[in-house]
């Protein structure tokens, strides 16, 4: 599992760069992009990360660095292939790199261009996203609470943008519409968390960014290869093993909701019991217990890898 936006933070990557394997990734990223991405990442103010054109390649670089540090500590894991790969939003791009669909340099330049195009939309169409969290009985959340959230979305003109767990979704849209939806949602006693420095992602407002990204990928001659194991697409929440279909799914998620919950549910239905999260910060591991819901903790485990210490402490069953 690989997280997307929301996993960035001021000074991200500093600890990973203390390991030779991590430092090497950041040097190569700087060379590939033609500017010092690492300097912007390591800045303790975090100011540069407010720009999507910096934050998105930074997340990809940090995720790749975390993986390289892990493999340096556990070289025997280099040839282990998971049953599925899944990322969350931007994180799908890094999942495609791990799956062999994309080369590392291609993942980085796509992340930069995706971020640049999304930043353009954000500046021209002010908007945002908020996460909605319920704290009710998980067995009753989906039917009742989703009806309420759907109704408020229709009333205010915002869009359901991510399905994270049965108890957490996010909405996205224009700033004024998000403000009104937030007001109505608070009246329902939902917990609301505004997402900072995020444009109106996964909505029709991102169509110019999607079209620009398609043009960039095609003109750059970037090839999406068939993966070494199926990818659980955000677009559908189902497995895909054809490179061309994966490319179409990846670009289309810019204007469609992220179906992470459905992807994990698919994995669970196919017997997956161990989830490894690799990224700048552990986020997705916290979703798994809510998606598994009433199923006992003994039926799954999560292994987060996000810095040198967690990489050294990690282990995976090889059978």
C-alpha positions in Angstrom: 0.0 0.0 0.0 1.3 3.5 -0.8 -0.2 6.7 0.5 -0.8 9.9 -1.5 -1.3 13.5 -0.6 -1.7 14.0 3.1 1.4 12.0 3.8 3.7 15.0 3.2 5.1 17.0 6.1 7.7 19.7 6.8 11.2 18.1 6.7 9.9 14.9 5.0 12.7 12.6 3.9 15.4 14.0 6.2 15.5 10.7 8.3 15.4 8.6 5.2 18.3 10.5 3.7 20.4 9.5 6.7 20.6 6.0 5.1 22.8 5.6 2.0 20.0 3.9 0.1 17.6 6.8 0.8 20.1 9.5 0.1 20.8 7.9 -3.3 17.1 8.1 -4.2 16.9 11.8 -3.4 20.1 12.6 -5.4 18.7 10.8 -8.4 15.3 12.6 -8.1 17.1 16.0 -8.0 18.9 15.1 -11.2 15.8 13.7 -13.0 13.7 16.7 -12.2 16.3 19.3 -12.9 15.9 21.1 -9.5 16.6 20.4 -5.9 13.5 18.6 -4.8 15.3 17.3 -1.7 16.1 20.8 -0.6 12.4 21.7 -0.7 11.5 18.5 1.0 14.0 18.8 3.8 13.1 22.5 4.5 11.7 22.5 8.1 9.3 25.3 7.2 7.4 23.0 4.8 6.6 26.1 2.7 7.5 24.6 -0.7 5.2 21.6 0.0 2.1 23.9 -0.4 2.8 23.7 -4.1 1.4 20.5 -5.7 4.2 20.5 -8.2 6.6 20.0 -5.3 4.4 18.0 -2.9 3.5 15.3 -5.4 7.0 14.3 -6.6 8.2 14.7 -3.0 5.7 12.0 -1.9 6.8 9.7 -4.7 10.5 10.2 -4.0 10.0 9.6 -0.2 8.0 6.5 -0.9 10.6 5.1 -3.2 13.3 6.0 -0.7 11.5 4.2 2.1 11.3 1.1 0.0 15.0 1.2 -0.9 15.9 1.6 2.8 13.7 -1.4 3.6 15.3 -3.5 0.9 18.8 -2.5 2.0 17.9 -3.8 5.5 16.2 -6.9 4.2 17.7 -7.7 0.8 16.0 -11.1 0.8 12.7 -9.3 0.2 13.8 -7.9 -3.1 12.3 -10.8 -5.1 9.1 -11.2 -3.0 6.0 -10.3 -5.1 2.8 -9.3 -3.3 -0.6 -10.7 -4.2 -1.8 -7.2 -5.1 -0.6 -3.6 -5.2 -2.7 -0.6 -4.2 -2.1 3.1 -3.7 -4.3 5.9 -2.6 -4.9 8.7 -5.2 -1.3 9.9 -6.0 -0.1 6.9 -4.2 -1.3 4.7 -7.0 1.6 6.2 -9.1 4.2 4.8 -6.7 2.3 1.5 -6.6 2.7 1.3 -10.3 6.4 1.8 -10.0 6.7 -1.0 -7.4 4.6 -3.2 -9.7 7.0 -2.7 -12.6 4.4 -0.8 -14.6 6.6 2.4 -14.6 10.2 3.2 -14.3 11.2 5.3 -11.3 12.1 8.4 -13.5 8.8 8.1 -15.3 6.9 8.0 -12.0 8.7 11.1 -10.8 8.1 13.2 -13.9 4.5 12.1 -14.0 4.1 13.2 -10.4 5.6 16.5 -11.1 3.4 17.1 -14.2 0.3 15.9 -12.4 1.1 18.3 -9.5 1.8 21.2 -11.8 -1.5 20.7 -13.7 -3.5 20.3 -10.5 -1.9 23.4 -9.1 -3.0 25.3 -12.2 -6.6 24.2 -11.6 -6.4 25.1 -7.9 -5.3 28.6 -8.8 -8.0 29.1 -11.4 -10.8 27.2 -9.5 -10.4 27.7 -5.8 -11.7 24.7 -4.0 -10.9 22.1 -1.4 -11.6 18.8 0.3 -12.8 17.7 3.8 -12.7 14.3 5.4 -15.9 13.1 7.1 -15.6 10.7 10.0 -18.4 8.9 11.7 -18.1 7.3 15.2 -21.1 5.1 15.1 -21.5 1.3 15.0 -19.6 0.3 11.8 -22.3 -2.2 10.9 -24.9 0.6 10.6 -22.7 3.4 9.2 -22.8 2.8 5.5 -26.6 2.7 4.9 -27.7 5.6 7.1 -24.8 7.9 7.1 -24.1 7.6 3.4 -27.7 8.6 2.6 -27.2 11.7 4.7 -23.8 12.5 3.0 -25.2 11.9 -0.5 -28.1 14.2 0.2 -25.9 17.0 1.4 -23.6 16.6 -1.6 -26.6 17.0 -3.9 -27.8 20.0 -1.9 -24.5 21.9 -2.1 -23.0 20.8 -5.4 -20.0 19.0 -3.9 -18.7 15.5 -4.8 -17.8 12.4 -3.0 -14.1 12.2 -3.7 -12.7 9.3 -1.7 -14.1 6.1 -0.1 -11.5 5.4 2.6 -13.4 3.2 5.1 -17.0 2.5 6.0 -16.6 5.2 8.6 -14.6 7.8 6.5 -15.1 9.4 3.2 -14.1 12.8 1.8 -15.9 15.4 -0.3 -14.4 17.8 -2.8 -15.6 20.9 -4.7 -15.6 24.6 -5.0 -14.6 26.5 -1.8 -18.0 28.1 -1.2 -19.8 24.8 -1.7 -17.4 23.0 0.6 -18.1 25.6 3.2 -21.8 25.1 3.0 -21.5 21.4 3.0 -19.3 21.5 6.0 -21.8 23.6 7.9 -24.6 21.1 7.2 -22.4 18.1 8.0 -21.4 19.6 11.4 -25.1 19.8 12.2 -25.4 16.0 11.7 -22.6 15.5 14.4 -20.1 14.1 11.9 -16.4 14.9 12.6 -15.1 17.1 9.9 -11.4 17.5 9.1 -10.4 20.1 6.4 -7.6 18.9 4.2 -4.9 21.6 3.8 -3.5 22.7 0.4 -5.6 20.3 -1.5 -7.4 21.4 -4.8 -10.9 20.1 -5.7 -9.5 16.7 -6.6 -11.4 13.7 -8.0 -14.2 15.9 -9.4 -15.1 17.2 -12.9 -13.2 20.4 -12.1 -10.0 18.4 -12.6 -10.8 17.6 -16.3 -8.3 20.1 -17.6 -5.6 18.5 -15.5 -6.6 15.0 -16.7 -6.5 16.0 -20.3 -3.1 17.7 -19.8 -1.7 14.6 -18.1 -2.9 12.3 -20.9 -1.2 14.6 -23.5 2.0 14.7 -21.4 2.2 10.9 -21.1 1.5 10.3 -24.7 3.9 12.9 -26.0 6.6 11.8 -23.6 6.3 8.2 -24.9 6.0 6.8 -21.4 5.0 3.2 -21.5 2.8 1.6 -18.9 3.8 -2.1 -18.8 1.8 -5.1 -17.6 2.4 -5.4 -13.8 4.3 -8.2 -12.1 1.1 -8.7 -9.9 -2.4 -7.2 -10.3 -3.0 -3.6 -9.3 -6.2 -2.7 -7.4 -7.3 0.4 -9.3 -8.6 3.4 -7.4 -11.1 3.9 -10.3 -12.9 0.6 -9.9 -11.7 -1.0 -6.6 -10.9 -4.1 -8.6 -7.8 -5.8 -10.0 -6.2 -5.0 -13.3 -3.2 -6.6 -15.0 -3.1 -4.8 -18.3 -0.7 -1.9 -18.6 -2.9 0.1 -21.0 -6.0 -0.3 -18.9 -4.0 0.7 -15.8 -2.9 3.9 -17.6 -6.5 4.8 -18.4 -7.5 4.1 -14.8 -4.7 6.2 -13.3 -5.5 9.3 -15.3 -9.3 8.9 -15.0 -9.1 8.9 -11.2 -8.4 12.6 -11.4 -12.1 13.2 -12.2 -13.6 10.2 -10.3 -13.8 9.1 -6.7 -11.0 7.0 -5.1 -12.4 3.6 -4.2 -9.7 2.5 -1.7 -12.1 0.9 0.6 -13.5 -1.2 -2.2 -10.0 -2.2 -3.2 -9.1 -3.4 0.2 -12.4 -5.3 0.5 -11.6 -7.0 -2.8 -8.2 -8.0 -1.4 -9.8 -9.3 1.8 -12.2 -11.4 -0.3 -9.2 -13.0 -2.0 -7.6 -14.0 1.3 -5.1 -11.2 1.9 -4.1 -11.0 5.5 -1.0 -8.9 5.6 -0.7 -5.3 4.4 2.5 -3.5 4.0 2.4 0.3 3.8 5.4 2.1 2.3 5.5 5.9 2.3 6.6 9.1 3.9 4.1 8.7 6.7 1.9 5.8 7.8 -1.7 6.6 6.9 -3.4 3.7 5.2 -2.6 1.2 7.9 -5.0 3.0 10.1 -7.8 2.4 7.6 -7.5 -1.4 7.5 -9.2 -2.2 10.9 -12.2 -0.1 9.9 -12.5 -1.8 6.5 -12.3 -5.2 8.1 -14.9 -4.0 10.5 -16.4 -6.7 12.6 -13.6 -9.2 11.6 -11.1 -9.9 14.4 -7.7 -8.3 14.5 -6.2 -11.8 14.2 -7.3 -12.0 10.6 -5.0 -9.3 9.3 -1.8 -7.4 10.2 -0.3 -4.2 8.9 3.4 -3.3 8.5 4.2 0.4 8.1 7.6 1.5 6.6 8.2 5.2 6.6 11.7 5.9 8.0 14.9 4.1 8.8 13.8 2.9 12.2 10.5 1.4 10.9 12.3 -0.2 8.0 14.8 -1.9 10.4 11.9 -3.0 12.6 9.8 -4.4 9.8 9.6 -8.0 8.7 7.3 -10.0 6.4 6.3 -13.7 6.3 8.0 -15.3 3.3 5.6 -18.2 2.9 
